Amino acid sequence: MSARPIVVVGDTLLDVDVEGEAERLCPDAPVPVVADGREHRRPGGAGLAAMLAAQAGAEVVLVSAVGDDQPGRCVMGLLSGLVEVVRLPMAGTTTTKTRVRARGQTLLRVDTGDGRAETAVESGQARRIADLLRDAGAVLVSDYGLGVARVLGGALRELAAPLVWDPHPRGPVPPPDCSLVTPSEAEARVLGGRPYVSPDQAACHLVGALRAKAVAVTLGARGAVLAQRECRSVRVPPPVRPAGQDTCGAGDRFAGAAALALSGGATVEEAVVSGVGEAARFVEGGGAAALRLSSSGLTDGVRTALEVAEAVRATGGRLIATGGCFDLLHAGHVSLLRRARALGDALVVCLNSDESVRRLKGPGRPMVGEQDRIEVLRALECVDAVVVFEEDTPARVIERLRPCVWVKGGDYAAIDMPEAETVRRTGGKTVILPQVSGRSTTNLIAAARAAM
């Protein structure tokens, strides 16, 4: 495997599954009633492709437009610690795709959001992206038609690294000499602009039409058909016949596995064989719907605060939560978090957003930005999940988490805290832990200024 990172370029979405039980029809329409629905969130689009490649062991950098809104912040939190994200500006709101599911079947999908990548990229960021592309082991373009591939098209035309392009009907045509273009059967018909007798014929035609080195038309449970410039098509069957019903994300798994194989020096045919096998095993394991907390409380790389809370309650455990700014994390913070975690089975940190910190602490704070504070907290062994709140108090997020114990550090009484009533009303209790003497962010800032 290449020691150089895989760079994923494309459009990132938020995918939400609402899983429940459907045992009756609605009385006023012939549609199922989904009861006891639980939400499970994961990155979608290029974010999912990047996450899956990272879970396969690759170092991954994602270059994508992500909105500064709640869905965008959720995606960034889900990717934190797994994937480095180079964030491009977005106009509009982050696209969210919500599936309503029951007993493994998707009953309905609702799409919201109108976000598109802004055309202007700041010069320093453009240089950073150029450096990443130059040093990449392979580049995967995961195009969902929302503008990132078009905005960065010029930078993608002269790569030394293998380029895998997963196209979208609304996106740009891949540049000439792509190492591998990976349309689905339906996408191949749109790309070629003509009817085909077979996917083999489509693959051979697209190699010439796109001036690509190779095209692999993916065929779902039937694997893929590969054509290279000599126009010899090869069928690549899956190593297992996937019994899973959820194929969402299989194309992302295929393209990511192929890019990873090419980065390690595999031939195109070997890369497609690897991609077909990994995609089949992905569907066999439950597909995108399985990317959530297991009953043991472990995850496949993604842990949201609400999923941690659900898993702890499902096993009869005690959920502990605490909150604060955690700006310039110091020994006092770490001591508090360790002692809080010792009170139960999982610890969720409710973190003030940057804007919330500014309102509470003044215009010079926070010293450390929200995303960096999230990553530092998540790196601590005692922290199971981090959730950001925008309000001045964490009352709303406490209502959703319903912790058994709410922990605060300090020397004041629980009754003085504005969130104390919310904790009591949701069935929890408040515990005040003493702070470590002399340790505070205010003292650190004062000492740093005195030393200047």
C-alpha positions, 0 to 999 in steps of 0.5 A: 500500500502506498504511504502517500495519502489518497485525496478524495475530491468531490461533493459531501452530503449528510445521509440520515436513515430513520429506522423504525417498524412498519406494521400498519397502514395510515388510515387516510392514505395507503402508505405504511406508518413507520413507528419508533423511528431512530435517526442514524447519521453518516457522511454521504457522497464524497464524505462517505467515499473518504470515510470508507477509504480511511476505514480500509486503512488509507490516510485520506484527505477530503477536498470538499465544499461543506456548509457552515450549517447544522448538517455541515457541522454534523458531517465535519464531526462525523469525519473528525479523527478519521479524515483530514478535510480541506474545506471549500466555501459553499453557497446555500445549505448542505444537501441532506438525504433522509431515508425512511426505512423499516425491516431493511427496506427503504420506503421513502427518501427526502432530499433537502438543501441547495448547496453548491461549491462556490467558484472562487477558491482563495489563493492560499487554499488553491496552493494547498490543494495543488500540493496535496494533488502533487503528493497524492498516492491516488486521487478519487473524484467522487462527483455528485453534481454539486460543483466541486469537480467543476471548480477544481477541474483545472487542477485535476488535469495534470496529475502524476498520481492515478486518477479515478473518476466516479462521474455524475450525470450533472457533473463535468466530463472527466479529463482525458487520460483518466486512469479509471472512470467508474460509471454505473450502468445508468450513468454510462448511458448518459455519458455516452449519449447513445443506447447500447446493446450491452454494458460491454459495448458501453465500456468500450465506447466510453474509453474512446469517447472520454479518451480514458485509459480505462472504464469500468461500468459497475453492474451492481450484484453482477460485478463490473465490466472493464474496457481498456484502450485496446477495447477489450472488455472483461467481465469481473464477477463478485467473489460473493453473491451479496445477500444484503439489500442495501446497495447505498454506498457500494459505488463509493466503496468500489471506487475507493478500493480501486483508487487504493489498489492503484496507489499501491501499484496494482494494474487497472484490472487488479484494481477493478477486481479489488473494487468489485470484491470490496463493494460486494463484501460491503453490501453483504455486511449491510451496506451504508445502513450498517455504518452505525453503533453496534450493540456492543457500543463499538462503531465502524469509525463513526460515533455521534453523541445520540448514537452513543446515548442510545447504545448505552441505554440499550445495554442498561449503562449510565450515560455521563455528560458534561459541557463547556468551552474547553478552550486551550485544553489543560490539565484541569480539563483532562482531570475533570473529564477523566473523573466524569468518565469514571462515574459511568459507562460513556462520556459525551462532551457538550461543546460551546460553538465558536459563536457561543463562546464569543457571547460568553467570553468576549470577542477575543475568544475562543483562542482555539477554533471549534473544529480543533477543539472537537478533534482534541477532545475526541482524541482523549480516551475518556471521551466517547463523543462530542456534540456542539451546541449553538445556544448559551446553555446546553439545555436543548442538547441535554433534553436529547441526550438525557444523561444519567449524570450531568457533570460540571467543574467548579465551586458553585451549587447545582441550583445555580446552573441554568441547565439544572432544571433540564437535567432534573426534568429528563431524569438525571442528576447533577454532580459538581466536581472540584476544579484543579487548583490554579489550572484555568484557560484565563490563567494560561492566556494571562501567562502567555500575554505576560511573556510576550 
